[in-house]
Amino acid sequence: QVHFVESGGGLVQPGGSLRLSCVPDGFRLDNYAIGWFRQAPGKEREGVSCISSKDDNHYYADSVKGRFTMSRDNAKKLVYLQMNSLKPEDTAVYYCATKALDCRPLAYNSGPDPRQDFSAYGQGTQVTVSS
């Protein structure tokens, strides 16, 4: 079964930075949109960011715009999420997932919509922002 392997999470103080990575296990990144999602305890999964394969457009949830930057390296089969100016409300388990070609349609928060046909979620990586 194809899935992603996420890494890079940890404990960081408010205002700090982390870089998350995910690697596809069992498939290539070409021709797929890649999304980052997160889920905090007691909350629904929400989309954080996404890069479309179709046109290389980047999409970010309103809550992370200007703070998070997503990138992908198809040749190296790596996807990154650079997270700066972290806030306690960013605390969650972060996941990668994929769907064909395009990130759209987007969710109400302007990020990828987890209710769309995203798949290949991995185990996730825990990000905790706390002093």
N, C-alpha and C positions, 0 to 999 in steps of 0.2 A: 504494500500500500504506500503510495507516494505521500510524502509529507515534508514539512520544513523542520529544521533544527535551529532553534533560536538560542542566542547567548548574549552575554554582555550586561545583564542586569546586576543590581546590587543595591546597597544602601548609600544614599547620598544626602547631603544637607540641602535645604532649600537654597536655590540660586546656583547649585552645582550643575554638572554636566555628566552625561553618560552617552556612550555609543553602543547601540544594539546592532547585532548582526543576525542574519538568518541565511541558511544554506539549504537549497532544495535537495532532498534525498530521493533520488530515483527519477528525476525529470530535469529538463532544461528550462531556463527562464525565458528563452525566446518565445515570442508570440503570446505571452501571458501578461496580464496585469497583475501586479504584486501589491498587496495591501498590508499595512500594519494595523492591528486591532489591539484593544486592551479591555480588560475586565477587572473591575475592583470588587471586593467582597460585597455581596448583597446587591450588586448592580448588574444591569444588562451589558453585554459586550457592545463596545462602540468602536466605530472606525476612526483611526487616527490620521493615516495618510495612505496615499496610493500613487503608483506610477503606471500609466497605461503603456502597453506595448504598441498599441495602434499608432499613437502620435507623440509618445514620450511626455505627455502632459502630467504635471504633478498636482495632486489635490491634497488639501490639509483640512482637518477639522478646525473650526473657528477658534477653539480653545488652545490650539497649539501653533497657529500661524505666527510666524516671526520668531518662534523658539525652536521648532523642530525642523530638521531637513532630512529628507529621504533621498537615497541614491541607490543605484543598482549597477552592477558590473556583470553583464551577461557572460563575458568571456571567463571570468573568474567564478561565476555562479555564486555571487555574493550580493546580498541586499543589506543596506545599512539604514539605521535611523539615528541621526545625531540629535541628541536632546540637550538643549541649553536652558538656562534660567528655570530649572525645574522647581515645581511647586508641590506642596503636599498632596494636592488633588490629582497629581499625575501618578500617584501610587496605584499600581495595578500589576497584573500579569499581562505581558505584552506578547502578541502572537503575530506570525506571518501567515498569509493565506493567498490564494491565487484564483483567478477566473480568466476566461478567454478574453484576450485583446484589450478591453476597455474597462476602466474603473467605473464608468457611469452605468446606470443611474446612481447618483450620490444620495447619501442620507440627509436628513434635515440639518445636521451639523456641518454640512459641506464636506465631510469625509466619506470614505467608502462605506457602503451600506452592508452590514453583516447579514441582512436578510436576503441579499442577492446571492448568486450561485458561487460564492467563494468556498474553496475547499483546501485540503492539504494542511490544515492547522497542525502545528506541532505541539509540544508540551508547554511551550511558553517560557518566558524568563521574567522573574520577579523584579520589579523596580519599586523601591521604597524610598520616599523622600521625607526625611524627618530630621529634626535637630536633636 
